[in-house]
Amino acid sequence: MDKSIVRFILRFSLPQQIRLLLMTVCSFPILYISLELPKIIINDAIGDAASLKQVFGTTLEPMHYLLTLCGLLLTMILINGMVKMYINTYKGIVGERLVRRLRYQLVELILRFQPRRFQMISQGELISTITAETEPLAGFIGDSIALPAFQGGTMLTILLFMFMQDPILGIASIALIPLQILVIPRLQRKINQLKKERVKTVRHFSQRIGESVDGMMEIRLHGTRPYHLAEFSKILGELFRIRLDIYKKKFFMKFLNNLINQLTPLMFYSIGGVLAIRGELTIGALVAAVAAHKDLAAPWKELLDYYQQYQDSMIKYEQILEQFQSQDLMPVVLASDSSPTQLSSNIRLDRVAVGSELGNRLVRNVNIELPSGSGTAIRCKDPSRLRALARTLIRFNPPLSGHLRFGEDDLKDLPSDLLARELTYVGPDAFLFSGNMLQNINYSMRLKPPSETPEQLDGQRLWEISEAEASGNSTDRFDGIWTDFALAHAENWEDMRHWLYEGLKVVGADELIYNVGMNEKYNPAERPQELSDGLLRVRRQLLQRVPESGLEHLIERFDPQSYNCGLSVAQNLGFGIPCPPVSTPASMAAHPQMSALLEQFNLTDHALTCGRDMAARLSELALDAGPLDPLPDNFSEFDTPDFRRQVSELERRDPARSNEDRILLLELFLRIVPLQHGDDLLDSTVTEQLLAARQVVMARTDCPLCSSFDHFSEDQISAGLNVRENVLYGKVVGTNPAELRQLQQLIDAAMRDEDAESMVMVLAGFTQVGLRGGSLPLIARQRIQLLRAIVKHPKVLVMHEALTAMSLEERATVLRRIRTHMPELTLIYLDQEIPQGELFDAQYEIIADELQSLETDPLPSLASSNL
């Protein structure tokens, strides 16, 4: 990055700045004419109204002459305003483009930071620097050349005009400017120092907030909240002092500047008045001079503000550089004609010494060879040594000495793109990006920017490309398909479906993902028709097989003539899932036709009573759980602060006191699921009346409330039910574990018969993983991370404490599957413990700072197959 903001501006926007400069120069004659015309209007058109006027050989009456001059002045004003508008707009474009370029460069640097860099600077500081601290630079960048040229030229034009009226007035107009030039910069320098101090304090404040958020558990555990609040109070007090000093100096500078500006008109009135009384100056010239001085104040103020803005921007840019100037950058090696196109998986470490982030030697003189397709395990009780060695193997940290070769090529010379495709790593952190599981599994294959044909480039896309090029940003389309299917030996997602299914088996995630998919809410409109058809075929099989197996009693089928205890009152009432426009129990309870329907079947009092019973149950559960603990799982849908508060307030007053209370009670009634919330909440009288009301709801299509249901049908998949409920066409009500296992086995067999099992796993892939994968347990994150690594068929896999959430036996199973299904893969396994069994060709242990070999028998040949 450029060391100076001026060099940065000139390097990336010099042609645009020259264009602004030329436009600025063109505006000065227009400005001079607009200053001269009022004097001519006053002295010639109004002051000498008795004589005819000659204009370009044409004689004009005084009235016509006056109106012509006024029209010309209006034209000049419009042209001047339009030129200013164009200049200001173009300045904004130039400024925003360069700030976009600067932010892009900063993000690019972050993506190249070594891991140790993030131990010295917090995320909060980096985010604040890229977003907030670069924002004010846009204004200065656009103004950097155009504003001083425009305002300086404007000021000189006005001064020239004033000297043309009278030299004495011209001298009076500039008499106090040297005083401002002398005083203002000195005050500004003091303000700049305070602003530097303020930025550092704000960054420190951001860093301490981030650390407190990360350490919230420790703060609560040890009761150190007052200590941290005292620290924040001290930082905020220091920030307040700095800002107060800035305000004092800034507004004193403004007071001084305004005072000097007000003295100049006083000199005009006194000196110009004397000259006018003596007859040495016309009244028109004096009025024009006073008016011109008003115009002079604006560019002079703009120049002073520009100086302050320049100082601010220079400070901000320097401090941004301080944050991002780092020698700890990951190398980016570009491919050349002599670069290899394939990575050799035959690895040799020749006298390699590995160090920590601080340069301390942790492992010395490593001399080993890892043949292509081999498995090597390295164990060590010191995790820092394992981490350092693992990061050296993947070029995160360079070796302190020695050479790490892949075939005949040194690791440091291999192209980065080649390493991204064929060398991969899984570590202990198991980081997942926000999104769904499938996006995280597929993430490692997003290496191929989507191609675009000229026919696909509409006006909006062409504008995006043009602006990206002008700002030095990437022009690749983000919302296209980045997946390089060739890495997975596939052509499209359909080809990859079965492969992903096999991959899930390899990493041991097939059962986990399959169960997630079976419990996933299903919406046919959002999923391929092929999946819906497959689930319908499974349903038809199960409708026959379940009764034959004697397990029918475990399921309560969806029957239009029966009340289903596994459904809510609302779902039973409409024999289906509510959908827009009346799609929630709250909107149904507030709908006027709901009250009419309940009245028609004498259900109003029953509904309010049941709702009151439900409210009492929720209040009792909330009291038992306490304000900070969650409600039981079967009541989790009610576990929100707002709903808890509403129910609590409802219990403290007469439930029928207001219409809002009545609606809340009806909502509670409509949300009752006997199987989850207790079968004592609804008696047989209520369920019979609800069944009678169901017939009316299903029959009426003219009623907005009645038509807001997607009715259950054996011939279609229902939105709102999960996959298991859809294929069973009912709710599971049995509780016997052995029988439930038998039922699940029936479902699994039918899913395999209809080739729906892999489709359900893909469906599970749409489950959101949460921020950093926080909604999934560690073992699930580790399995997904491992699948993400092997999905692209790498040649070398480095596993560094990647399976810590599994037992040693589970780790051995996963490793055996990887080596069986990927026999050409060179596997390097680093951990504190090594799974038992004939899994590796060689084993080593780091003792002190030396790598020592452990005697092992060579691996027998493993069956090979393509994943």
Buried (B, 14 or more C-beta within 10 A) or exposed (E): EBEEBBEBBBEBBEEBBEBBBEBBEEBBEBBBBBBBBBBBBBBBBEEEEEEEBEEEEEEBEBEBBBEBBBEBBEBBEEBBEEBBEEBBEBBBBBBBBBBBBBBBBBEBBBEBBBEBBEEEBBEBBBEBBBEEBBEBBBBBBBBBBBBBBBBBBBBEBBBBBBBBBBEBBBEBBBEBBEEBEEBBBEBBEBBBEBBBBBBEBBBBBBBBBBEBEEBEEEBEEEEBEEEBEEBEEEBEEBBEBBBEBBEEBBEEBBEBBEEBBEEBBEBBEEBBEEBBEEEEBBEBBBBBBBBBBEBBBEBBBBBBBBBBBBBBBBBBBEBBBEBBEBEBEBEEBEEEEEBBEEBBBBBBBBEBBBBBBEEEBBBBBBEBEBBBBBBBBBBBEBBEBBBBBBBBBBBBBBBBEBEBBBBEBEBEBBBBBBBEBBBBBBBBBBEBEEBBBBBBBBBBBEBBBEEBEEEEEEEEEEEBBEBBEBBBBEEBBEEEBBBBBBBBEBEEBEEBBEBBBBBBBBBBBBEBBBBBBBEBEBBBEEBBEEBBBBBBBBBBBBBEBBEEBEBBEBBBBBEEEEBBBBBBBBBBBBBBBBBEEBBBBBBBBBBEBBBEBBEEBEBBEBBBBBBBBBBBBBBEBBEEBEEEEEBEEEBEBBBEEEBBEBBBEBBEEEBEEEEEBBBBBBBBBBBBBBBBBBEEBBEEEBBEBBBEBBEBBBEEEEBEBBBBBBBBEEEBBBBBBEBBBBBBBBBBBBEEEEBBEBBBEBBEBBBEEBBBBBBBBBBBBBBEBEEBBEEBEBBBBBBBBBBBBBBBBBBBBBBBBBBBBBEBEBBBBBBBBBBBBBBEBBBBBBBEEBBEBBBBBBBBBBEEBEBEEEEBEEBEEBEEEEB
